[in-house]
């Protein structure tokens, strides 16, 4: 896998050049066997996929292995992308399928989000950073109390900023079901946050 996605000196120019290209253009080049395009695609999406999978597996080593598998699949099957959704939606669908398969294999069904990775604003004061950290901690704890199905919807909508239709495509359920789950998830989350002493959180 390292010969596909490892970012080395030879691949850096490809990454810089690809910054102005679309995901679709990169996939076309990957289909043609362009390793520089693969390096660029990996650099653009690996953090998103890593965080998405980590929230499901809650295991750093397993997540790293699975992310490598996801991008190896992209390298091998880029030609199968039909453009019916955004590339990022297609990519998360691959990641979700592999993560669920891994969870079934180890008989671990509770998809939790306790290990969400937060990056503090470097301009924050110590007091602001503390408040932000405390609020994030409370939010994670409240999200963890939602059902696995509701946590998954919250994860995709809020952390990955996916639309209802995109979530429906990733999860494989009707858009109406996504809306219903989102409604109940938000209602329950609001109640949990209020109980925890937080009336609202800025979007």
Secondary structure, 3 states (H helix, E strand, C coil): CHHHHCCCHHHHHHHHHHCCCCHHHHHHHHHCCCHHHHHHHHHHHHHHHHHHHHHHHCCHHHHHHHHHHHHHHHHHHHHHCCCCCCHHHHHHHHHHHHHHHHHHHCCCCCCCCCCCCCCCCCCCCHHHHHHHHHHHHHHHHHHHCCCHHHHHHHHHHHHCCCCHHHHHHHHCCCHHHHHHHHHHHHHHHHHHHHHCCCCCCCC
